[in-house]
Amino acid sequence: MTRPTSSTSSNPQKQRKGLARVWHAAGYSLAGLKAGWGETAFRQEALMAMALLPLSFWLGRNWLETALLAGSVVALMVVELLNTAIETAIDRIGPEWHDLSKRAKDMGSAAVLLSLLFCASVWVAALYTRLA
């Protein structure tokens, strides 16, 4: 059995070069954000980000604090999207219960929890430092 070469790949994105590849990749990214918006948890985090990201510029005393505050919010959203991708891929495999499927979904959920705790701790520490 021969492996397909890049010229015979079934994925047209692999054959694109330069700005055409960037343009199409941006379209896929926007489609992913649109799909994420359909998920309640991501939508809640995105709405929270709309308030927290501008607030990070007021709360942060320097560029490093501002970057940490904003970065913790963006990281939470990234982890949520990755968790949703894992859950979607597992659901695509089949609806039946399986130990490995449960393990993958639980680990994705744990990643979201850890990023949420990190984000909350950064914001609580910054608020305490600024307001106390």
C-alpha distance (Angstrom), angle and dihedral (degrees) to the residues before:
residue distance angle dihedral
M1 . . .
T2 3.79 . .
R3 3.76 124.8 .
P4 3.79 115.9 -123.1
T5 3.77 114.0 -106.7
S6 3.77 122.9 -133.7
S7 3.80 89.6 -97.0
T8 3.81 92.2 55.7
S9 3.79 96.3 41.5
S10 3.79 115.7 134.0
N11 3.82 90.4 -140.3
P12 3.83 109.8 85.1
Q13 3.83 90.9 -163.0
K14 3.82 89.5 68.6
Q15 3.80 90.2 60.0
R16 3.80 96.2 50.6
K17 3.78 119.3 98.2
G18 3.79 136.9 -165.5
L19 3.78 121.0 -12.4
A20 3.81 93.3 -5.5
R21 3.81 89.2 61.7
V22 3.82 91.9 46.8
W23 3.82 91.4 47.3
H24 3.80 93.5 51.4
A25 3.82 92.6 43.0
A26 3.81 89.1 53.9
G27 3.80 88.9 52.5
Y28 3.81 90.7 52.4
S29 3.80 90.0 48.9
L30 3.81 91.7 51.5
A31 3.81 89.2 48.8
G32 3.81 88.2 52.8
L33 3.80 91.8 51.1
K34 3.80 89.5 48.6
A35 3.81 90.2 50.8
G36 3.80 89.5 47.3
W37 3.80 90.3 52.5
G38 3.80 86.7 61.3
E39 3.81 88.9 64.0
T40 3.80 114.8 85.3
A41 3.82 96.0 -142.3
F42 3.81 93.4 50.5
R43 3.80 91.9 45.4
Q44 3.82 90.7 52.1
E45 3.80 91.1 48.9
A46 3.81 91.9 46.8
L47 3.81 91.1 52.0
M48 3.79 89.6 47.9
A49 3.82 88.8 49.9
M50 3.80 90.8 54.2
A51 3.80 87.4 63.0
L52 3.80 100.3 34.4
L53 3.81 99.9 46.4
P54 3.83 94.8 60.7
L55 3.81 89.2 40.2
S56 3.80 90.1 55.9
F57 3.81 89.2 66.7
W58 3.80 90.6 56.4
L59 3.79 96.4 40.9
G60 3.79 98.5 44.1
R61 3.80 113.1 85.5
N62 3.81 93.8 -158.7
W63 3.78 138.8 8.3
L64 3.82 92.5 -87.1
E65 3.80 94.4 55.0
T66 3.79 90.9 44.0
A67 3.81 91.0 50.2
L68 3.81 91.6 48.5
L69 3.79 92.8 49.5
A70 3.80 94.4 46.2
G71 3.80 93.0 38.4
S72 3.79 93.1 54.4
V73 3.81 90.0 54.8
V74 3.81 93.6 46.9
A75 3.82 91.1 45.5
L76 3.80 89.9 54.4
M77 3.79 90.3 53.4
V78 3.82 91.7 47.8
V79 3.80 91.9 51.1
E80 3.81 90.4 47.9
L81 3.81 90.7 53.2
L82 3.81 91.0 48.8
N83 3.80 90.8 48.6
T84 3.79 90.2 51.1
A85 3.81 89.8 49.1
I86 3.81 90.6 52.6
E87 3.80 91.9 48.5
T88 3.80 91.6 47.5
A89 3.80 92.6 50.1
I90 3.82 91.5 48.2
D91 3.81 90.9 48.6
R92 3.82 89.2 49.6
I93 3.81 89.9 57.7
G94 3.78 92.0 58.4
P95 3.79 145.2 -55.0
E96 3.81 95.6 -116.3
W97 3.80 119.5 107.2
H98 3.80 115.9 -103.9
D99 3.82 131.6 172.0
L100 3.81 93.1 -127.8
S101 3.80 93.0 47.4
K102 3.79 90.5 51.3
R103 3.79 90.6 46.9
A104 3.81 92.7 51.8
K105 3.80 92.4 48.0
D106 3.82 92.3 46.0
M107 3.81 91.3 50.6
G108 3.80 90.9 50.1
S109 3.77 89.5 50.4
A110 3.80 90.7 48.9
A111 3.81 89.4 52.6
V112 3.80 89.7 54.5
L113 3.80 90.7 48.3
L114 3.81 92.5 51.2
S115 3.80 92.7 48.1
L116 3.81 90.2 47.4
L117 3.82 91.1 51.3
F118 3.80 90.3 47.7
C119 3.80 92.2 49.5
A120 3.81 92.4 47.2
S121 3.80 93.1 47.8
V122 3.82 92.4 50.1
W123 3.80 91.3 50.2
V124 3.82 94.9 44.4
A125 3.81 91.1 49.4
A126 3.80 91.8 47.9
L127 3.80 93.0 47.4
Y128 3.79 91.3 47.8
T129 3.80 91.9 49.7
R130 3.80 93.2 46.2
L131 3.80 99.5 42.5
A132 3.82 103.2 31.7
